[in-house]
Amino acid sequence: MIQTRVTELLGIQHPIIQGGLQGLGTSELVSRVSEAGGLGLITAGSYESKEEMLADINRVRAVTERPFGVNIAIGIRKPMDEFVEGVVEANVPIVFTSGNNPEPYMNKLKDNGTIVVHVVPNLKFARKAEALGCDAVVVNGYEGGGHPGTEDTTSLILVQEVASKISIPVIAAGGFATGKSILAALSLGAEGVQMGTRFLLSKEIILHQTIKRKLAELDIDDTTIVKKSIGKPNRVWKSDHAQELVRLETKGACFEDIFPYISGESYKELIYKGHITKGVMSLGQTVGLVSEIQSVEEIFNQLLDEYKISLEKVNQFSYKLS
């Protein structure tokens, strides 16, 4: 086991957290990540209603007694009030928030004894999260899938900066998919890692098999940034469809022109039905480091073996001070 303040805070064996995966962070994946000793996160935005989310939370609890949490993306797609109420109602122990400021929900969550972790793109927002009373932050670098923020700062720089300037634990995200990268994150000052792209190639995730097989063939340069034109840059799979979207944005297309590419319905066609000419899917550059579809248990075993081997190699080096 790798012991850090993050494992202590969250009550988990290994400082490995599954990223919030829109439409895919469901009980099938979440329960297995938690059972493997990490932290699985139910993605609230995957559900049409609070009741639907609560039913899936119950399915997680039917499989594992280990800690899990809920990821709530604030102000991204739809109002989250009812889902926060659902988290409190179900007494979910851990909530990860992302997107807009979590302040409107902090009192309700903290009064319930909920651990709150906020995802941030830079030091400014990390300090704000600490001041609000968040228990930890996820620092999301430019390499990561999803919304890395408007700055192009990589995790290598960002994690070091934030970890050195706030007192609450830092979880590194964006560019972490191997045991080597876990060791690197801890060396940079983080006390855990969050992985989204790595779990897209898990057997348990409900992503369509056609898409999984496509992802297993990709290289590190098979992602691109879309939605710059609306001020919400999003790293996604560089499919032909996504590249069409990039060309439209470059030509100054309006929101109505790009909406069919980024709508929730087109996204569902992609991830659930395997229609690669529909929607765009968030994807990190680490996709090029993963070429095998494995069970969650196999993924954890590989991550921990790689971490141990990498640590042993580092310990073989000797240094002389003159």
ZARO-208767 format. One record per atom (N, C-alpha, C): residue number from 1; x, y, z; atom name. Coordinates in steps of 0.2 Angstrom, whole numbers, plus 5000, padded with zeros to 4 digits. Atoms other than C-alpha are relative to their C-alpha. Layout:
# ZARO-208767
NUM,X,Y,Z,CA
...
# end
This chain:
# ZARO-208767
1,5004,4994,5000,N
1,5000,5000,5000,CA
1,5004,5006,5000,C
2,4997,4993,5001,N
2,5005,5018,4996,CA
2,4997,5005,5005,C
3,5004,4996,4995,N
3,5001,5028,5012,CA
3,5002,5008,4999,C
4,4999,4993,5000,N
4,4998,5047,5010,CA
4,4994,5003,5004,C
5,5005,4997,4997,N
5,4987,5060,5017,CA
5,4993,4999,4996,C
6,5006,5001,5004,N
6,4975,5057,5003,CA
6,4997,4993,5001,C
7,5003,5007,4998,N
7,4973,5038,5007,CA
7,4997,5001,5007,C
8,5003,4999,4993,N
8,4970,5043,5025,CA
8,4994,5004,5000,C
9,5006,4996,5000,N
9,4958,5056,5021,CA
9,4994,4997,4997,C
10,5005,5003,5004,N
10,4948,5046,5009,CA
10,4998,4992,5003,C
11,5001,5007,4998,N
11,4950,5029,5018,CA
11,5001,4995,4995,C
12,4999,5005,5006,N
12,4957,5020,5003,CA
12,5007,4997,5001,C
13,4993,5003,5000,N
13,4972,5008,5001,CA
13,5005,5003,4996,C
14,4995,4997,5005,N
14,4980,5016,4986,CA
14,4998,5007,4998,C
15,5002,4994,5002,N
15,4980,5034,4981,CA
15,4999,5001,4993,C
16,5002,5000,5007,N
16,4972,5031,4964,CA
16,4992,5001,5000,C
17,5007,4998,5001,N
17,4956,5040,4960,CA
17,4997,4999,4993,C
18,5003,5001,5007,N
18,4945,5036,4945,CA
18,4997,5007,4999,C
19,5002,4994,5002,N
19,4941,5052,4936,CA
19,4992,5000,4999,C
20,5008,4999,5002,N
20,4923,5059,4933,CA
20,4999,4999,4993,C
21,5001,5002,5007,N
21,4918,5051,4917,CA
21,4993,5001,4998,C
22,5007,4998,5002,N
22,4902,5059,4909,CA
22,4997,4994,4997,C
23,5004,5005,5003,N
23,4890,5045,4906,CA
23,5003,4993,5001,C
24,4996,5006,5000,N
24,4903,5032,4910,CA
24,5002,4998,5008,C
25,4998,5001,4993,N
25,4906,5034,4929,CA
25,4994,4997,5004,C
26,5006,5003,4997,N
26,4892,5022,4934,CA
26,5003,4994,5004,C
27,4999,5005,4995,N
27,4891,5008,4946,CA
27,5005,4994,4998,C
28,4996,5005,5002,N
28,4899,4995,4935,CA
28,5007,5001,5001,C
29,4993,4998,4999,N
29,4916,5004,4935,CA
29,5001,5002,5007,C
30,4999,4997,4993,N
30,4914,5013,4952,CA
30,5001,4995,5005,C
31,5000,5005,4995,N
31,4911,4998,4962,CA
31,5007,4996,5000,C
32,4994,5004,5001,N
32,4926,4989,4955,CA
32,5007,5004,5002,C
33,4995,4996,4998,N
33,4938,5003,4957,CA
33,5001,5001,5008,C
34,5000,5000,4993,N
34,4933,5005,4975,CA
34,5002,4993,5003,C
35,4999,5007,4997,N
35,4934,4986,4978,CA
35,5008,4999,4999,C
36,4993,5002,5001,N
36,4952,4986,4971,CA
36,5004,5004,5004,C
37,4996,4996,4995,N
37,4957,4999,4984,CA
37,5001,5007,4998,C
38,4999,4993,5002,N
38,4956,5015,4975,CA
38,4993,5003,5002,C
39,5007,4996,4999,N
39,4941,5028,4975,CA
39,4997,5000,4993,C
40,5004,5000,5006,N
40,4928,5025,4962,CA
40,4995,5006,5001,C
41,5004,4994,5000,N
41,4917,5041,4958,CA
41,4994,4999,4995,C
42,5006,5000,5004,N
42,4899,5040,4952,CA
42,5000,5007,4997,C
43,5000,4994,5004,N
43,4897,5054,4939,CA
43,4993,5003,5000,C
44,5007,4998,4999,N
44,4881,5064,4944,CA
44,4997,5002,4993,C
45,5003,4998,5007,N
45,4879,5071,4926,CA
45,4998,4994,4996,C
46,5002,5006,5005,N
46,4877,5053,4919,CA
46,4992,4999,5001,C
47,5007,5002,4999,N
47,4859,5053,4926,CA
47,4995,5005,4999,C
48,5005,4995,5002,N
48,4843,5061,4921,CA
48,4997,5003,5007,C
49,5003,4998,4994,N
49,4837,5062,4939,CA
49,5004,4998,5007,C
50,4997,5002,4993,N
50,4842,5061,4958,CA
50,4998,4993,5001,C
51,5002,5007,4999,N
51,4832,5045,4959,CA
51,5004,4995,4996,C
52,4996,5005,5004,N
52,4841,5037,4945,CA
52,5008,4999,5003,C
53,4993,5000,4997,N
53,4858,5042,4953,CA
53,5000,4996,5007,C
54,5001,5004,4994,N
54,4852,5035,4970,CA
54,5000,4993,4999,C
55,5000,5008,5002,N
55,4848,5018,4962,CA
55,5006,4997,4999,C
56,4994,5002,5002,N
56,4865,5017,4955,CA
56,5005,5000,5006,C
57,4996,5000,4994,N
57,4873,5022,4972,CA
57,4999,4994,5004,C
58,5002,5007,4996,N
58,4863,5007,4980,CA
58,5004,4994,4996,C
59,4996,5005,5004,N
59,4871,4996,4966,CA
59,5007,4999,5002,C
60,4993,5000,4998,N
60,4888,5001,4971,CA
60,5001,4997,5007,C
61,4999,5002,4994,N
61,4885,4998,4989,CA
61,4998,4992,5001,C
62,5002,5008,5000,N
62,4878,4980,4985,CA
62,5006,4996,4998,C
63,4994,5004,5002,N
63,4895,4976,4978,CA
63,5006,5001,5004,C
64,4995,4999,4996,N
64,4907,4984,4989,CA
64,4999,5004,5007,C
65,5001,4996,4994,N
65,4908,4991,5007,CA
65,5006,5005,5001,C
66,4994,4995,5000,N
66,4924,5002,5003,CA
66,4997,5007,4998,C
67,5002,4993,5002,N
67,4923,5021,5001,CA
67,4999,5001,4992,C
68,5001,4998,5007,N
68,4917,5028,4985,CA
68,4997,5008,5001,C
69,5003,4993,5000,N
69,4911,5046,4980,CA
69,4996,5001,4994,C
70,5004,4998,5006,N
70,4901,5056,4968,CA
70,5004,5006,4997,C
71,4997,4995,5004,N
71,4908,5068,4955,CA
71,4994,5005,4998,C
72,5005,4995,5002,N
72,4897,5084,4953,CA
72,5003,5006,4996,C
73,4998,4995,5005,N
73,4901,5095,4938,CA
73,4995,5006,5001,C
74,5004,4995,4999,N
74,4894,5112,4943,CA
74,5000,5005,4994,C
75,5001,4995,5005,N
75,4887,5123,4929,CA
75,5002,4998,4993,C
76,4997,5002,5006,N
76,4893,5112,4915,CA
76,4994,4998,4995,C
77,5006,5002,5004,N
77,4877,5104,4908,CA
77,4993,5002,5003,C
78,5006,4999,4997,N
78,4863,5106,4920,CA
78,5000,5002,5007,C
79,5000,4998,4992,N
79,4858,5112,4938,CA
79,5002,4994,5004,C
80,4998,5005,4996,N
80,4866,5101,4951,CA
80,4996,4999,5007,C
81,5003,5000,4993,N
81,4855,5105,4966,CA
81,4997,4994,5002,C
82,5003,5007,4998,N
82,4845,5089,4966,CA
82,5005,4995,5001,C
83,4995,5005,5000,N
83,4860,5079,4964,CA
83,5004,5001,5007,C
84,4997,4999,4994,N
84,4868,5087,4979,CA
84,4996,4998,5006,C
85,5005,5002,4995,N
85,4852,5084,4989,CA
85,5001,4992,5000,C
86,4999,5007,5001,N
86,4854,5066,4983,CA
86,5006,4997,5004,C
87,4994,5002,4996,N
87,4872,5064,4990,CA
87,4999,5001,5007,C
88,5002,4999,4993,N
88,4866,5071,5007,CA
88,4995,4995,5002,C
89,5005,5005,4998,N
89,4851,5060,5007,CA
89,5003,4993,5000,C
90,4997,5007,5000,N
90,4861,5044,5003,CA
90,5006,5000,5005,C
91,4994,5000,4996,N
91,4875,5050,5015,CA
91,5006,4997,4997,C
92,4993,5001,5004,N
92,4889,5048,5002,CA
92,5005,5003,5003,C
93,4995,4997,4996,N
93,4905,5051,5011,CA
93,5004,5005,4997,C
94,4995,4996,5003,N
94,4915,5059,4998,CA
94,4997,5004,4993,C
95,5002,4997,5006,N
95,4911,5072,4984,CA
95,5006,5004,4997,C
96,4995,4996,5004,N
96,4922,5079,4970,CA
96,4996,5005,4996,C
97,5004,4995,5004,N
97,4916,5095,4963,CA
97,5005,5003,4994,C
98,4996,4997,5006,N
98,4922,5103,4946,CA
98,4996,5005,4997,C
99,5003,4994,5003,N
99,4918,5117,4935,CA
99,4999,5006,5004,C
100,5000,4993,4996,N
100,4911,5132,4944,CA
100,5001,4999,5007,C
101,4999,5000,4992,N
101,4913,5137,4962,CA
101,4996,4996,5004,C
102,5004,5005,4996,N
102,4907,5124,4974,CA
102,4997,5004,5006,C
103,5002,4996,4994,N
103,4903,5138,4987,CA
103,4993,4999,5002,C
104,5007,5001,4998,N
104,4884,5137,4986,CA
104,4998,4993,5003,C
105,5001,5006,4997,N
105,4885,5119,4991,CA
105,5004,4998,5006,C
106,4995,5002,4995,N
106,4899,5119,5004,CA
106,4996,4999,5007,C
107,5003,5001,4993,N
107,4888,5122,5020,CA
107,4996,4993,5000,C
108,5004,5006,5000,N
108,4876,5108,5015,CA
108,5004,4994,5000,C
109,4996,5006,5001,N
109,4889,5096,5011,CA
109,5004,4999,5007,C
110,4996,5000,4994,N
110,4900,5100,5026,CA
110,4996,4999,5006,C
111,5004,5001,4995,N
111,4886,5100,5038,CA
111,4998,4993,5001,C
112,5001,5007,5000,N
112,4883,5082,5033,CA
112,5006,4996,5001,C
113,4994,5004,4999,N
113,4901,5077,5036,CA
113,5003,4998,4994,C
114,4997,5003,5006,N
114,4905,5075,5018,CA
114,5007,5003,4999,C
115,4993,4998,5002,N
115,4923,5076,5012,CA
115,4999,5003,4993,C
116,5001,4996,5006,N
116,4924,5089,4998,CA
116,5007,5001,4997,C
117,4994,4999,5004,N
117,4938,5089,4985,CA
117,4998,5004,4993,C
118,5002,4996,5006,N
118,4937,5102,4971,CA
118,5006,4999,4995,C
119,4995,5000,5005,N
119,4946,5101,4954,CA
119,5001,5007,4998,C
120,4998,4993,5002,N
120,4956,5116,4949,CA
120,5005,5000,4995,C
121,4995,4999,5006,N
121,4966,5122,4934,CA
121,5006,5004,5002,C
122,4995,4996,4998,N
122,4978,5133,4943,CA
122,5001,5002,5007,C
123,4999,4998,4993,N
123,4985,5140,4959,CA
123,4995,5005,5003,C
124,5006,4995,4997,N
124,4972,5154,4961,CA
124,4994,4996,5002,C
125,5006,5004,4998,N
125,4958,5142,4961,CA
125,5001,4995,5006,C
126,4998,5004,4995,N
126,4967,5130,4972,CA
126,5000,5004,5007,C
127,5000,4996,4994,N
127,4969,5144,4985,CA
127,4993,5001,5002,C
128,5007,4999,4998,N
128,4951,5148,4984,CA
128,4996,4994,5003,C
129,5003,5006,4998,N
129,4946,5130,4986,CA
129,5002,4999,5008,C
130,4997,5001,4993,N
130,4957,5129,5002,CA
130,4996,5005,5005,C
131,5003,4995,4995,N
131,4949,5145,5009,CA
131,4993,4998,5001,C
132,5007,5002,4999,N
132,4931,5138,5006,CA
132,4999,4995,5005,C
133,5001,5006,4995,N
133,4935,5123,5017,CA
133,5001,4994,4996,C
134,5000,5006,5003,N
134,4938,5110,5004,CA
134,5006,4996,5003,C
135,4995,5004,4996,N
135,4948,5095,5011,CA
135,5006,4998,4996,C
136,4995,5001,5005,N
136,4959,5093,4995,CA
136,4998,5003,4994,C
137,5001,4998,5007,N
137,4961,5098,4977,CA
137,5003,4995,4995,C
138,4998,5004,5006,N
138,4963,5089,4961,CA
138,5003,5006,4995,C
139,4997,4995,5005,N
139,4976,5099,4950,CA
139,5000,4997,4993,C
140,5001,5003,5006,N
140,4972,5096,4932,CA
140,5004,5004,4995,C
141,4995,4997,5005,N
141,4986,5099,4919,CA
141,4997,5000,4993,C
142,5002,4999,5007,N
142,4985,5103,4901,CA
142,5000,4993,4996,C
143,5000,5006,5003,N
143,4988,5085,4896,CA
143,4994,4996,5001,C
144,5006,5003,4999,N
144,4972,5079,4903,CA
144,4994,5000,4996,C
145,5006,5000,5003,N
145,4956,5074,4895,CA
145,4995,5005,5003,C
146,5005,4996,4997,N
146,4941,5085,4898,CA
146,5002,5007,4999,C
147,4999,4993,5000,N
147,4942,5103,4903,CA
147,5007,5002,5004,C
148,4994,4998,4996,N
148,4960,5108,4908,CA
148,5001,5007,5001,C
149,4999,4993,4999,N
149,4957,5126,4909,CA
149,5002,5004,4994,C
150,4998,4996,5006,N
150,4962,5141,4898,CA
150,5007,5001,4999,C
151,4993,4999,5000,N
151,4980,5140,4902,CA
151,5003,4994,4997,C
152,4996,5006,5003,N
152,4993,5128,4893,CA
152,5005,4997,5005,C
153,4995,5003,4995,N
153,5002,5123,4909,CA
153,4999,4993,5001,C
154,5000,5007,5000,N
154,5007,5105,4910,CA
154,5000,4998,5008,C
155,5000,5003,4993,N
155,5005,5094,4926,CA
155,5007,5001,5003,C
156,4993,5000,4997,N
156,5024,5094,4928,CA
156,5001,5006,5004,C
157,4999,4994,4997,N
157,5024,5112,4932,CA
157,4995,5002,5005,C
158,5005,4998,4996,N
158,5007,5115,4939,CA
158,4999,4996,5007,C
159,5001,5004,4994,N
159,5007,5101,4952,CA
159,5005,5002,5005,C
160,4995,4997,4996,N
160,5024,5107,4959,CA
160,4998,5007,5003,C
161,5001,4993,4997,N
161,5018,5125,4961,CA
161,4994,5000,5005,C
162,5006,5000,4995,N
162,5001,5121,4969,CA
162,5002,4996,5007,C
163,4998,5004,4994,N
163,5008,5108,4981,CA
163,5005,5004,5005,C
164,4996,4996,4996,N
164,5021,5120,4987,CA
164,4997,5006,5004,C
165,5003,4994,4997,N
165,5009,5134,4991,CA
165,4993,4999,5003,C
166,5006,5000,4996,N
166,4994,5127,4999,CA
166,5001,4994,5005,C
167,4999,5005,4994,N
167,4992,5116,5015,CA
167,4996,4994,4999,C
168,5004,5006,5000,N
168,4978,5104,5010,CA
168,5003,4995,4994,C
169,4997,5005,5005,N
169,4983,5088,5000,CA
169,4998,5001,4993,C
170,5001,4999,5007,N
170,4985,5089,4981,CA
170,5000,4993,4997,C
171,5001,5006,5004,N
171,4979,5075,4969,CA
171,5002,5002,4993,C
172,4997,4998,5007,N
172,4988,5076,4952,CA
172,4995,4997,4995,C
173,5004,5002,5006,N
173,4977,5074,4936,CA
173,5003,5003,4994,C
174,4998,4998,5006,N
174,4981,5075,4918,CA
174,5007,4997,4998,C
175,4994,5003,5002,N
175,4995,5064,4911,CA
175,5002,4994,5005,C
176,4998,5005,4996,N
176,4994,5050,4924,CA
176,4996,4994,4999,C
177,5004,5006,5002,N
177,4990,5032,4918,CA
177,5005,4994,5002,C
178,4996,5005,4998,N
178,5005,5022,4924,CA
178,5003,5000,5007,C
179,4997,5000,4994,N
179,5014,5016,4939,CA
179,5006,5005,5001,C
180,4994,4995,5000,N
180,5029,5027,4934,CA
180,4997,5007,5001,C
181,5002,4993,4999,N
181,5018,5042,4933,CA
181,4997,5001,5007,C
182,5002,4999,4993,N
182,5011,5039,4951,CA
182,5006,5002,5004,C
183,4994,4998,4997,N
183,5029,5039,4957,CA
183,5002,5007,4999,C
184,4998,4993,5002,N
184,5032,5055,4947,CA
184,4995,5005,5004,C
185,5005,4996,4996,N
185,5016,5063,4955,CA
185,5002,5001,5007,C
186,4998,5000,4993,N
186,5022,5059,4972,CA
186,5006,5004,5001,C
187,4994,4996,4999,N
187,5039,5066,4969,CA
187,4999,5008,4999,C
188,5002,4993,5001,N
188,5031,5082,4963,CA
188,4997,5004,5006,C
189,5004,4997,4994,N
189,5022,5085,4979,CA
189,4993,4998,5001,C
190,5007,5002,5000,N
190,5005,5077,4975,CA
190,5000,4994,5005,C
191,5001,5005,4996,N
191,4998,5064,4987,CA
191,4995,4995,4997,C
192,5005,5004,5003,N
192,4987,5055,4975,CA
192,5000,5002,4992,C
193,5001,4998,5007,N
193,4983,5054,4956,CA
193,4992,4998,4999,C
194,5007,5002,5003,N
194,4966,5054,4947,CA
194,5001,4998,4993,C
195,4999,5003,5007,N
195,4965,5044,4931,CA
195,4993,4999,4997,C
196,5006,5001,5003,N
196,4951,5045,4919,CA
196,5001,4996,4993,C
197,4998,5003,5006,N
197,4958,5040,4902,CA
197,5002,4992,5001,C
198,4998,5007,4998,N
198,4966,5024,4910,CA
198,4994,4995,5000,C
199,5006,5005,4999,N
199,4949,5017,4915,CA
199,4995,5000,4994,C
200,5004,5001,5006,N
200,4941,5020,4898,CA
200,5002,4993,4996,C
201,4999,5007,5003,N
201,4950,5004,4893,CA
201,5000,4995,5005,C
202,5001,5005,4995,N
202,4944,4994,4907,CA
202,4994,4996,4997,C
203,5005,5004,5002,N
203,4933,4979,4904,CA
203,4993,5002,5003,C
204,5006,4998,4996,N
204,4920,4985,4917,CA
204,4996,5006,4997,C
205,5003,4994,5002,N
205,4916,5002,4910,CA
205,4995,4999,4994,C
206,5005,5001,5005,N
206,4900,5003,4899,CA
206,5001,5003,4994,C
207,4998,4997,5006,N
207,4909,5012,4885,CA
207,4999,4994,4994,C
208,5002,5005,5006,N
208,4904,5003,4868,CA
208,5007,4997,4998,C
209,4994,5004,5002,N
209,4917,4989,4863,CA
209,5003,5003,4994,C
210,4997,4997,5006,N
210,4920,4997,4846,CA
210,5004,5006,5002,C
211,4996,4994,4998,N
211,4926,5013,4855,CA
211,5006,4998,5004,C
212,4994,5002,4996,N
212,4937,5004,4867,CA
212,5005,4997,4995,C
213,4995,5002,5004,N
213,4945,4995,4853,CA
213,5004,5005,4996,C
214,4997,4994,5003,N
214,4948,5011,4844,CA
214,5005,5004,5004,C
215,4995,4997,4995,N
215,4956,5019,4859,CA
215,5006,4996,5001,C
216,4994,5005,4999,N
216,4968,5004,4861,CA
216,5005,5001,4995,C
217,4996,4999,5006,N
217,4975,5009,4844,CA
217,5003,5007,5000,C
218,4998,4993,5000,N
218,4978,5027,4848,CA
218,5007,5002,5002,C
219,4993,4998,4998,N
219,4995,5036,4850,CA
219,4999,5007,5004,C
220,5000,4994,4995,N
220,4999,5051,4862,CA
220,4998,5006,4996,C
221,5002,4994,5003,N
221,4995,5064,4848,CA
221,4993,4999,4997,C
222,5007,5001,5003,N
222,4978,5057,4844,CA
222,4994,5003,5004,C
223,5005,4996,4996,N
223,4969,5070,4855,CA
223,5001,5007,4997,C
224,5000,4993,5003,N
224,4964,5088,4850,CA
224,4996,5004,5005,C
225,5004,4995,4996,N
225,4957,5104,4859,CA
225,4994,5003,4996,C
226,5006,4997,5003,N
226,4939,5109,4854,CA
226,4997,5005,5005,C
227,5004,4995,4996,N
227,4927,5122,4861,CA
227,5004,5006,5002,C
228,4996,4994,4999,N
228,4940,5135,4861,CA
228,4996,5007,4999,C
229,5004,4994,5002,N
229,4928,5147,4852,CA
229,4994,5002,5005,C
230,5005,4998,4995,N
230,4916,5146,4867,CA
230,5003,5001,5006,C
231,4997,4998,4994,N
231,4929,5149,4880,CA
231,5000,4994,5005,C
232,5000,5006,4995,N
232,4928,5131,4887,CA
232,5004,4994,4996,C
233,4996,5005,5004,N
233,4943,5121,4879,CA
233,4999,4994,5003,C
234,5001,5007,4998,N
234,4941,5103,4880,CA
234,5004,4995,4996,C
235,4995,5004,5003,N
235,4954,5090,4876,CA
235,4996,4993,4998,C
236,5004,5005,5002,N
236,4945,5076,4866,CA
236,5004,4995,4995,C
237,4997,5004,5005,N
237,4949,5061,4855,CA
237,5000,5003,4993,C
238,4999,4997,5006,N
238,4955,5067,4838,CA
238,4997,4996,4994,C
239,5004,5003,5005,N
239,4942,5058,4828,CA
239,4999,5004,4994,C
240,5002,4996,5006,N
240,4937,5063,4810,CA
240,4995,5005,5002,C
241,5005,4995,4998,N
241,4922,5071,4818,CA
241,5002,5006,5004,C
242,4998,4994,4996,N
242,4931,5081,4831,CA
242,5005,5005,4995,C
243,4996,4996,5005,N
243,4943,5087,4817,CA
243,4996,5005,4996,C
244,5005,4996,5004,N
244,4928,5093,4807,CA
244,4998,5006,5005,C
245,5002,4995,4995,N
245,4923,5103,4823,CA
245,5005,5005,5001,C
246,4995,4995,5000,N
246,4940,5111,4824,CA
246,5000,5004,4994,C
247,5000,4996,5006,N
247,4939,5116,4806,CA
247,4995,5005,5000,C
248,5006,4995,5000,N
248,4922,5124,4809,CA
248,5002,5006,5005,C
249,4999,4994,4996,N
249,4928,5134,4824,CA
249,5006,5004,4998,C
250,4994,4995,5003,N
250,4944,5140,4815,CA
250,4997,5005,4995,C
251,5003,4996,5005,N
251,4932,5147,4802,CA
251,4995,5005,5003,C
252,5005,4996,4997,N
252,4922,5156,4815,CA
252,4993,4998,5001,C
253,5007,5003,5000,N
253,4907,5145,4816,CA
253,4997,5003,5007,C
254,5003,4998,4994,N
254,4894,5151,4829,CA
254,4998,4994,5004,C
255,5002,5006,4996,N
255,4887,5140,4843,CA
255,4995,4996,4997,C
256,5005,5004,5003,N
256,4872,5134,4833,CA
256,5003,4995,4995,C
257,4997,5004,5005,N
257,4884,5127,4820,CA
257,5004,4994,5003,C
258,4996,5005,4996,N
258,4895,5118,4833,CA
258,4996,4995,5004,C
259,5004,5004,4995,N
259,4881,5112,4844,CA
259,4999,4993,4998,C
260,5001,5007,5002,N
260,4877,5096,4834,CA
260,5006,4995,5002,C
261,4994,5004,4998,N
261,4895,5090,4838,CA
261,5001,4999,5007,C
262,4998,5000,4993,N
262,4895,5094,4856,CA
262,4994,4998,5005,C
263,5006,5001,4997,N
263,4877,5090,4861,CA
263,5000,4993,5004,C
264,5000,5006,4996,N
264,4873,5077,4874,CA
264,4997,4994,4997,C
265,5003,5006,5004,N
265,4863,5066,4862,CA
265,5005,4997,4996,C
266,4995,5003,5004,N
266,4877,5065,4850,CA
266,5005,4996,5004,C
267,4995,5004,4996,N
267,4889,5060,4864,CA
267,4997,4993,5002,C
268,5003,5007,4998,N
268,4877,5046,4869,CA
268,5001,4995,4994,C
269,5000,5004,5006,N
269,4877,5040,4851,CA
269,5007,4997,5000,C
270,4993,5002,5000,N
270,4896,5039,4852,CA
270,5002,4995,5005,C
271,4997,5004,4995,N
271,4899,5031,4869,CA
271,4996,4994,5001,C
272,5004,5006,4999,N
272,4884,5019,4870,CA
272,4999,4996,4994,C
273,5002,5004,5006,N
273,4881,5014,4852,CA
273,5006,4999,4995,C
274,4994,5001,5004,N
274,4899,5016,4845,CA
274,5000,5003,4993,C
275,5001,4997,5007,N
275,4894,5028,4831,CA
275,5006,5006,5000,C
276,4994,4996,5000,N
276,4911,5036,4828,CA
276,4999,5007,4996,C
277,5001,4993,5004,N
277,4904,5050,4817,CA
277,4995,5004,5004,C
278,5004,4996,4996,N
278,4894,5057,4831,CA
278,5004,5002,5007,C
279,4998,4998,4994,N
279,4899,5067,4846,CA
279,5008,5001,5001,C
280,4993,4999,4998,N
280,4916,5071,4854,CA
280,5001,4997,5007,C
281,4998,5003,4993,N
281,4924,5062,4869,CA
281,5006,5002,5003,C
282,4994,4997,4996,N
282,4935,5069,4882,CA
282,5005,4994,5000,C
283,4995,5005,5000,N
283,4952,5060,4881,CA
283,5007,5003,5001,C
284,4994,4997,4999,N
284,4969,5063,4888,CA
284,5006,4997,4996,C
285,4994,5002,5004,N
285,4986,5061,4880,CA
285,5003,4993,5002,C
286,4997,5006,4997,N
286,4990,5046,4891,CA
286,4997,4994,4996,C
287,5003,5005,5004,N
287,4979,5036,4879,CA
287,5005,4996,4996,C
288,4994,5003,5004,N
288,4995,5033,4869,CA
288,5004,4995,5004,C
289,4996,5004,4996,N
289,5002,5024,4884,CA
289,4997,4993,5002,C
290,5005,5006,4998,N
290,4988,5011,4885,CA
290,4998,4996,4994,C
291,5002,5003,5006,N
291,4986,4998,4872,CA
291,4996,4993,5001,C
292,5003,5006,4999,N
292,4977,4984,4881,CA
292,4993,5001,5004,C
293,5006,5000,4996,N
293,4959,4982,4888,CA
293,5000,4995,5005,C
294,4999,5004,4995,N
294,4960,4975,4905,CA
294,4994,5001,5005,C
295,5005,4999,4995,N
295,4949,4972,4920,CA
295,5003,5005,5005,C
296,4998,4995,4995,N
296,4950,4985,4934,CA
296,5005,4997,5005,C
297,4995,5004,4996,N
297,4959,4972,4945,CA
297,5007,5000,4997,C
298,4994,5000,5003,N
298,4972,4970,4932,CA
298,5003,5006,4999,C
299,4997,4993,5001,N
299,4974,4988,4929,CA
299,5004,5002,5007,C
300,4997,4998,4994,N
300,4977,4991,4948,CA
300,5007,4996,5001,C
301,4994,5004,4999,N
301,4990,4976,4949,CA
301,5005,5003,4996,C
302,4995,4998,5004,N
302,4999,4983,4934,CA
302,5003,5007,5003,C
303,4997,4993,4998,N
303,5000,5001,4941,CA
303,5004,4999,5006,C
304,4996,5001,4994,N
304,5006,4995,4958,CA
304,5007,4996,4999,C
305,4994,5003,5002,N
305,5019,4983,4950,CA
305,5005,5005,4997,C
306,4996,4995,5003,N
306,5025,4997,4939,CA
306,5003,5005,5005,C
307,4998,4995,4995,N
307,5026,5009,4954,CA
307,5006,4997,5004,C
308,4995,5004,4996,N
308,5036,4996,4964,CA
308,5007,5000,4997,C
309,4994,5001,5004,N
309,5048,4993,4950,CA
309,5004,5007,4999,C
310,4997,4994,5001,N
310,5051,5011,4947,CA
310,5003,5003,5006,C
311,4997,4998,4994,N
311,5054,5015,4965,CA
311,5006,4997,5001,C
312,4993,5004,4999,N
312,5067,5001,4966,CA
312,5005,5003,4996,C
313,4995,4998,5005,N
313,5076,5008,4951,CA
313,5002,5007,5003,C
314,4998,4993,4997,N
314,5076,5026,4959,CA
314,5005,4999,5006,C
315,4996,5001,4994,N
315,5083,5019,4975,CA
315,5007,4997,4998,C
316,4994,5003,5002,N
316,5097,5011,4965,CA
316,5005,5006,4999,C
317,4996,4995,5002,N
317,5104,5028,4961,CA
317,5004,5002,5007,C
318,4997,4997,4994,N
318,5117,5035,4973,CA
318,5003,5007,4998,C
319,4998,4993,5001,N
319,5122,5053,4975,CA
319,5006,5002,5005,C
320,4994,4998,4996,N
320,5138,5061,4981,CA
320,5000,5008,5001,C
321,4999,4993,4999,N
321,5139,5078,4989,CA
321,5007,5002,5001,C
322,4993,4997,4999,N
322,5155,5088,4987,CA
322,5000,5006,5003,C
# end
